[in-house]
Amino acid sequence: MHDEESSSAELMRLINGYQVSQTIHVAAALGIADLLADGPRAVDELAPLTATDESALHRLLRALAAIGILHEKDHRTFGLTELGQELRGPAGAWAAFIGRPYHWTAWGHLMHSVRTGENAFHAMHGVDVWEYRAAHPEEAAIFDAAMTGLSLRVNTAVAAAHDFGRYGVIVDVGGGRGALLASILEHHPGVRGVLFDQPAVVAGAHADGFEIVGGSFFESVPQGGDAYLLKSVLHDWEGEPAIRILRVCRRAADTGTTLLIIERQFSLPAAKLSDLNMLVGPGGRERTTDEYAALLAASGYELVGETPTVAGVTVFEGRAI
Ligand SMILES: C[S@@+](CC[C@H](N)C(=O)[O-])C[C@H]1O[C@@H](n2cnc3c(N)ncnc32)[C@H](O)[C@@H]1O
C-alpha cells in the first residue's frame, strides 16, 4: 500500500513537472537569485525591484520554497537555499531560456511532432529556430547566454577528456560565443583557436585570444584547422543537413585532420529528453555512437574513438579520409 502511494505521488510529481520548470524559469527571468545574493529579502522589497504584483510574487516565492529553491525565513521574507544559489550560475541562464513563450509553444505542440514526425517549432512559427532568433535579437541573446551556460557546465570535463594540446589550430564550428574554445585555450596556451558561428552570434563573443569568423556552416568554414570541433551542433539537425555541415568541414580540412564531435551520451536519461527537445525545437535528434559513425562515413570521415566524460557528454573523434 505504502509503495503504491509513493508511486502515485511520484507519478503526480512527474506529471506536474512543467509547473516546476515554469516556476523556476520565471524566477530566473526576474533575476530573483541575484536579488537574494546578499541575503533574504521581503516580498514588498522584491516586488518593485522585479516590476511584479506583490501578492502574485509572494505566491511564486512560496512555490519556489516548496520545491527547495528558496527558504522562507519568516513571514514574507525569502532567502536562497543551496539549490537556489545554483541559479546564480550557468544553470540560471538555461532556466531563463527554457520557459520562453516561443520555445514553450513548440513543447506545447509535442503531440504534433509525435503524430506527424514534423518539427513543432517550424509548424507553429513558420520558420526554424535560427531564423526566428535572427528576427528576434532579444531571444537570440537569451539563447546564446543559455548555450554559454550549458558549455560552462561541461567545459572542464571536456578539456580533461581529450588532449587538445596536440593541435596547432582548433576551429570551433558553431561555437556560439566561444566559451568552450576559451576554456580549451586557457588550458593549452600554445594552441591557436578560430571561433566560427553565425555573424550575429559571434558579434556577441569576447575574443579571448582567438580569431573570430562569421558565416554559415552550410556554405564554408575556415580552412587550415588541425582539428574541427562541433559541440552540440549536429544534434540540432536531421541527417541530410548534418551530413551537409560535415561535408563543408571536410572540404576545409586536409586528409588526416581530426574532427571532434561533442554531444550528449545517448545512454543517459537526460539525452532522451534532449532528443525530444531537438524534435520540437531545432528539428534534430540525439544520436547513438553507430548513428554518429554513419554520419561520418557519409561525409568523408571515419570514427576513430569516443571518450565519455563525467559531464554526460561524449567526445567522438573522427579522421578525414
Ligand atoms: C546548440 S548551439 C551550440 C553552441 C556551442 N557549440 C555550445 O556548445 O555552446 C548551436 C550553434 O549553431 C549555430 N548555428 C546555427 N546555424 C548555423 C549556421 N548556418 N552557420 C553557423 N553556425 C550556425 C548557432 O548559432 C549556435 O551557436
The ligand as an SDF file (V2000), in Angstrom:
LIG
                    3D

 27 29  0  0  0  0  0  0  0  0999 V2000
   23.1250   24.4360  -29.7320 C   0  0  0  0  0  0  0  0  0  0  0  0
   24.1640   25.7750  -30.1670 S   0  0  0  0  0  0  0  0  0  0  0  0
   25.7700   25.2070  -29.5950 C   0  0  0  0  0  0  0  0  0  0  0  0
   26.7490   26.3300  -29.4050 C   0  0  0  0  0  0  0  0  0  0  0  0
   28.1140   25.9270  -28.8550 C   0  0  0  0  0  0  0  0  0  0  0  0
   28.8110   24.9990  -29.7260 N   0  0  0  0  0  0  0  0  0  0  0  0
   27.9480   25.3240  -27.4850 C   0  0  0  0  0  0  0  0  0  0  0  0
   28.0680   24.1220  -27.3240 O   0  0  0  0  0  0  0  0  0  0  0  0
   27.6690   26.1080  -26.5440 O   0  0  0  0  0  0  0  0  0  0  0  0
   24.2830   25.5930  -31.9290 C   0  0  0  0  0  0  0  0  0  0  0  0
   25.0720   26.7090  -32.6050 C   0  0  0  0  0  0  0  0  0  0  0  0
   24.9920   26.5360  -34.0200 O   0  0  0  0  0  0  0  0  0  0  0  0
   24.9880   27.8380  -34.5790 C   0  0  0  0  0  0  0  0  0  0  0  0
   24.4520   27.8080  -35.9390 N   0  0  0  0  0  0  0  0  0  0  0  0
   23.1810   27.5290  -36.3530 C   0  0  0  0  0  0  0  0  0  0  0  0
   23.0760   27.6290  -37.6800 N   0  0  0  0  0  0  0  0  0  0  0  0
   24.3170   27.9790  -38.1440 C   0  0  0  0  0  0  0  0  0  0  0  0
   24.8470   28.2180  -39.4340 C   0  0  0  0  0  0  0  0  0  0  0  0
   24.0830   28.0850  -40.5420 N   0  0  0  0  0  0  0  0  0  0  0  0
   26.1640   28.5100  -39.5450 N   0  0  0  0  0  0  0  0  0  0  0  0
   26.9580   28.6240  -38.4380 C   0  0  0  0  0  0  0  0  0  0  0  0
   26.5020   28.4030  -37.1670 N   0  0  0  0  0  0  0  0  0  0  0  0
   25.1910   28.0860  -37.0340 C   0  0  0  0  0  0  0  0  0  0  0  0
   24.1050   28.6150  -33.6400 C   0  0  0  0  0  0  0  0  0  0  0  0
   24.2640   29.9990  -33.8080 O   0  0  0  0  0  0  0  0  0  0  0  0
   24.5660   28.1010  -32.2980 C   0  0  0  0  0  0  0  0  0  0  0  0
   25.5840   28.8800  -31.7410 O   0  0  0  0  0  0  0  0  0  0  0  0
  1  2  1  0
  2  3  1  0
  2 10  1  0
  3  4  1  0
  4  5  1  0
  5  6  1  0
  5  7  1  0
  7  8  2  0
  7  9  1  0
 10 11  1  0
 11 12  1  0
 11 26  1  0
 12 13  1  0
 13 14  1  0
 13 24  1  0
 14 15  1  0
 14 23  1  0
 15 16  2  0
 16 17  1  0
 17 18  1  0
 17 23  2  0
 18 19  1  0
 18 20  2  0
 20 21  1  0
 21 22  2  0
 22 23  1  0
 24 25  1  0
 24 26  1  0
 26 27  1  0
M  CHG  2   2   1   9  -1
M  END
$$$$
